[in-house]
């Protein structure tokens, strides 16, 4: 019995394709685009089956559909492709960090020094005064393509700065704040809004923006409502429920280091 010739390059090829599919799924998870990708994948599988069964008419039709699918993908995913290219183009190769550190969406580990206790303490203080806030904590997906829409900053996370930024008369209070490696890297950031129609009307633009960015990336978001003072914890495009601030603190810390 002859064995299939399986070299190291074949293994590397499989690993790279698997990694590409995994990160593509993470990028599109929770969005409408994931359903389109699944649909295209099913058509491709059916096309391969029809080719194997020599169903030439059906396989020909599916082949034409797939050949024109590249243009369709460019149209459908133009925003996602633009963000991806912008993220690549704005990578700063002259800094001390390596290429892989800049492209954090390729990393499996993150800096675990994010001071979630301070972030949550500031959020609770803002909640008491009903001061609206939107805090985004970067994980493995690089958020430089969003940070460029706001004002750059390089400030170590502390309660006083967090509260002063979102103070109602502060020029920086509008928009979102992005935190990376325990540093505030941008304020007044404009985030993409979710297109989901299932979000209750009582939630405003801050919540929709938090859900929007968590649908497209693995970022964690804390939202303080200006109307009620309630603190919402959002990840993976949905609300994370909690019964107490202690439970919220535990969940936030676990998700940051996950």
C-alpha positions as CSV (number, residue, x, y, z in Angstrom):
1,X,0.0,0.0,0.0
2,X,1.4,3.4,-1.1
3,X,1.4,6.2,1.5
4,X,0.6,9.8,0.6
5,X,3.7,11.9,0.2
6,X,3.4,14.3,3.1
7,X,6.3,16.8,3.6
8,X,7.0,19.5,6.1
9,X,5.8,22.2,3.6
10,X,2.5,20.4,3.4
11,X,2.1,20.6,7.2
12,X,3.2,24.3,7.2
13,X,0.7,25.0,4.4
14,X,-2.2,23.4,6.4
15,X,-1.2,25.4,9.6
16,X,-1.1,28.7,7.7
17,X,-4.4,28.1,6.0
18,X,-6.0,27.1,9.3
19,X,-4.6,30.2,11.0
20,X,-5.9,32.4,8.1
21,X,-9.4,30.9,8.4
22,X,-9.3,31.3,12.2
23,X,-8.4,34.9,12.2
24,X,-10.8,35.6,9.4
25,X,-13.6,34.1,11.5
26,X,-12.5,36.2,14.5
27,X,-12.6,39.3,12.4
28,X,-16.1,38.6,11.0
29,X,-17.6,36.9,14.0
30,X,-20.9,38.4,15.1
31,X,-21.4,40.4,11.8
32,X,-23.7,39.8,8.9
33,X,-20.5,39.2,6.8
34,X,-20.0,35.8,8.5
35,X,-23.2,34.5,6.9
36,X,-22.0,35.5,3.5
37,X,-18.7,33.8,4.0
38,X,-20.4,30.6,5.1
39,X,-22.7,30.8,2.0
40,X,-19.7,31.1,-0.3
41,X,-17.9,28.2,1.5
42,X,-21.0,26.0,1.0
43,X,-21.1,26.9,-2.7
44,X,-17.4,26.0,-3.0
45,X,-17.9,22.7,-1.3
46,X,-20.9,21.9,-3.6
47,X,-18.9,22.9,-6.6
48,X,-16.1,20.5,-5.7
49,X,-18.6,17.7,-5.1
50,X,-20.2,18.3,-8.6
51,X,-16.8,18.2,-10.1
52,X,-16.0,14.9,-8.5
53,X,-19.3,13.5,-9.7
54,X,-18.7,14.9,-13.2
55,X,-21.9,16.9,-13.1
56,X,-20.5,19.3,-15.7
57,X,-23.5,21.6,-16.2
58,X,-24.0,22.3,-12.5
59,X,-20.3,22.5,-11.8
60,X,-19.9,24.9,-14.7
61,X,-22.6,27.2,-13.4
62,X,-21.2,27.1,-9.9
63,X,-17.7,27.7,-11.3
64,X,-18.9,30.9,-13.1
65,X,-20.5,32.1,-9.9
66,X,-17.3,31.6,-7.9
67,X,-15.1,33.2,-10.5
68,X,-17.3,36.3,-10.3
69,X,-17.4,36.1,-6.6
70,X,-14.0,37.9,-6.2
71,X,-15.5,41.1,-7.5
72,X,-18.6,40.6,-5.3
73,X,-16.4,40.0,-2.3
74,X,-14.6,43.3,-2.9
75,X,-17.9,45.1,-3.0
76,X,-19.5,43.4,0.0
77,X,-16.4,43.6,2.2
78,X,-15.0,46.9,1.0
79,X,-15.2,48.4,4.5
80,X,-13.5,45.4,6.2
81,X,-10.8,45.3,3.5
82,X,-10.2,49.1,3.9
83,X,-9.9,48.7,7.7
84,X,-7.5,45.8,7.3
85,X,-5.3,47.6,4.8
86,X,-5.4,50.7,7.0
87,X,-4.3,48.6,10.0
88,X,-1.4,47.2,7.9
89,X,-0.5,50.6,6.5
90,X,-0.4,52.4,9.8
91,X,1.8,49.9,11.5
92,X,4.9,51.7,12.8
93,X,7.9,49.6,12.0
94,X,10.4,52.1,13.4
95,X,9.4,51.6,17.0
96,X,11.0,49.2,19.4
97,X,8.3,46.7,19.0
98,X,8.6,44.0,16.4
99,X,6.4,43.5,13.5
100,X,4.4,40.7,15.2
101,X,3.9,43.0,18.3
102,X,2.5,45.7,16.0
103,X,0.1,43.2,14.3
104,X,-1.5,42.1,17.5
105,X,-4.3,40.2,15.7
106,X,-1.6,37.6,14.9
107,X,-0.6,37.2,18.6
108,X,-2.0,34.5,20.9
109,X,-0.9,36.3,24.1
110,X,-1.4,39.8,25.3
111,X,0.1,42.0,28.0
112,X,-1.5,41.0,31.2
113,X,-0.7,44.2,33.1
114,X,-3.9,46.1,32.2
115,X,-5.1,47.5,35.5
116,X,-8.7,46.4,35.4
117,X,-9.2,47.4,39.0
118,X,-8.5,51.0,38.3
119,X,-10.6,51.1,35.2
120,X,-13.5,49.6,37.0
121,X,-13.1,52.0,40.0
122,X,-13.1,55.0,37.6
123,X,-16.2,53.6,35.9
124,X,-18.0,53.2,39.2
125,X,-17.2,56.8,40.2
126,X,-18.5,58.0,36.8
127,X,-21.6,55.9,37.3
128,X,-22.3,57.7,40.6
129,X,-22.4,61.0,38.9
130,X,-24.1,59.7,35.8
131,X,-21.2,60.7,33.6
132,X,-21.3,59.0,30.2
133,X,-18.3,57.0,29.3
134,X,-17.1,54.5,26.7
135,X,-13.9,52.6,27.5
136,X,-12.4,50.1,25.0
137,X,-9.7,47.7,26.1
138,X,-7.6,46.3,23.3
139,X,-6.8,42.6,23.3
140,X,-5.2,40.8,20.3
141,X,-6.9,42.7,17.5
142,X,-4.9,45.9,16.8
143,X,-7.1,49.0,17.1
144,X,-4.8,51.5,15.4
145,X,-7.2,51.8,12.5
146,X,-9.8,53.2,15.0
147,X,-7.4,55.2,17.2
148,X,-6.5,57.3,14.1
149,X,-10.1,58.7,14.1
150,X,-9.5,60.3,17.5
151,X,-6.8,62.2,19.5
152,X,-3.6,60.4,20.2
153,X,-2.6,60.1,23.8
154,X,0.1,58.2,25.8
155,X,-1.0,58.3,29.4
156,X,-0.7,55.6,32.1
157,X,-4.1,54.4,33.3
158,X,-5.2,56.0,36.6
159,X,-8.5,56.9,38.1
160,X,-8.0,60.7,38.0
161,X,-7.2,60.8,34.3
162,X,-10.0,58.4,33.3
163,X,-12.6,60.5,35.2
164,X,-11.3,63.8,34.0
165,X,-11.4,62.7,30.3
166,X,-15.1,61.9,30.5
167,X,-16.0,64.9,32.7
168,X,-18.9,66.6,30.9
169,X,-17.0,69.9,30.3
170,X,-13.9,68.2,29.1
171,X,-13.1,68.6,25.4
172,X,-12.2,64.9,25.2
173,X,-15.4,63.4,26.7
174,X,-17.1,62.7,23.4
175,X,-16.4,59.4,21.7
176,X,-14.5,56.4,23.0
177,X,-11.2,55.9,24.9
178,X,-8.9,53.1,23.8
179,X,-6.6,51.4,26.3
180,X,-3.6,49.3,25.3
181,X,-1.1,47.6,27.7
182,X,-2.4,49.8,30.5
183,X,-1.9,53.0,28.6
184,X,-4.6,55.3,27.2
185,X,-3.6,55.6,23.5
186,X,-6.5,57.6,22.1
187,X,-9.6,59.6,23.1
188,X,-12.6,60.9,21.2
189,X,-12.4,57.8,19.0
190,X,-15.2,57.2,16.5
191,X,-16.4,53.6,16.6
192,X,-18.4,51.7,14.1
193,X,-22.1,51.3,15.1
194,X,-23.7,47.9,15.2
195,X,-26.2,47.1,12.4
196,X,-28.2,44.8,14.6
197,X,-31.9,45.5,14.9
198,X,-32.1,43.5,18.2
199,X,-30.6,46.2,20.4
200,X,-33.3,47.6,22.7
201,X,-34.2,51.2,21.9
202,X,-33.3,52.3,25.5
203,X,-29.6,51.9,24.6
204,X,-28.0,54.9,22.9
205,X,-25.1,55.5,20.6
206,X,-22.5,54.6,23.2
207,X,-23.9,51.1,23.6
208,X,-24.4,50.6,19.9
209,X,-20.8,51.7,19.3
210,X,-19.5,49.4,21.9
211,X,-21.4,46.5,20.4
212,X,-20.2,47.5,17.0
213,X,-16.5,47.4,17.8
214,X,-16.9,44.2,19.8
215,X,-18.5,42.5,16.8
216,X,-15.6,43.4,14.6
217,X,-12.8,42.8,17.1
218,X,-12.1,41.0,20.4
219,X,-12.0,44.3,22.3
220,X,-13.7,44.6,25.7
221,X,-15.9,47.5,26.4
222,X,-17.3,49.3,29.5
223,X,-20.1,51.7,28.9
224,X,-21.4,54.1,31.6
225,X,-25.0,55.3,30.8
226,X,-25.4,59.1,31.0
227,X,-29.2,58.6,31.7
228,X,-29.1,55.9,34.4
229,X,-25.5,55.6,35.5
230,X,-25.6,51.9,34.8
231,X,-22.4,50.2,33.8
232,X,-22.6,47.8,30.8
233,X,-19.9,45.2,30.1
234,X,-19.8,44.3,26.4
235,X,-17.8,41.7,24.5
236,X,-18.2,39.6,21.4
237,X,-21.1,41.7,20.3
238,X,-23.2,41.2,23.3
239,X,-23.9,42.3,26.9
240,X,-22.2,40.3,29.7
241,X,-24.6,40.0,32.7
242,X,-23.3,40.3,36.3
243,X,-24.9,40.5,39.7
244,X,-22.3,42.7,41.5
245,X,-19.3,44.8,40.9
246,X,-17.1,42.1,42.4
247,X,-18.4,39.7,39.8
248,X,-17.9,42.3,37.1
249,X,-14.3,42.8,38.3
250,X,-13.7,39.1,38.2
251,X,-15.1,38.6,34.7
252,X,-13.3,41.6,33.3
253,X,-9.9,40.4,34.7
254,X,-10.5,36.9,33.4
255,X,-11.4,38.2,29.9
256,X,-8.4,40.5,29.8
257,X,-5.9,37.7,30.4
258,X,-7.8,35.1,28.4
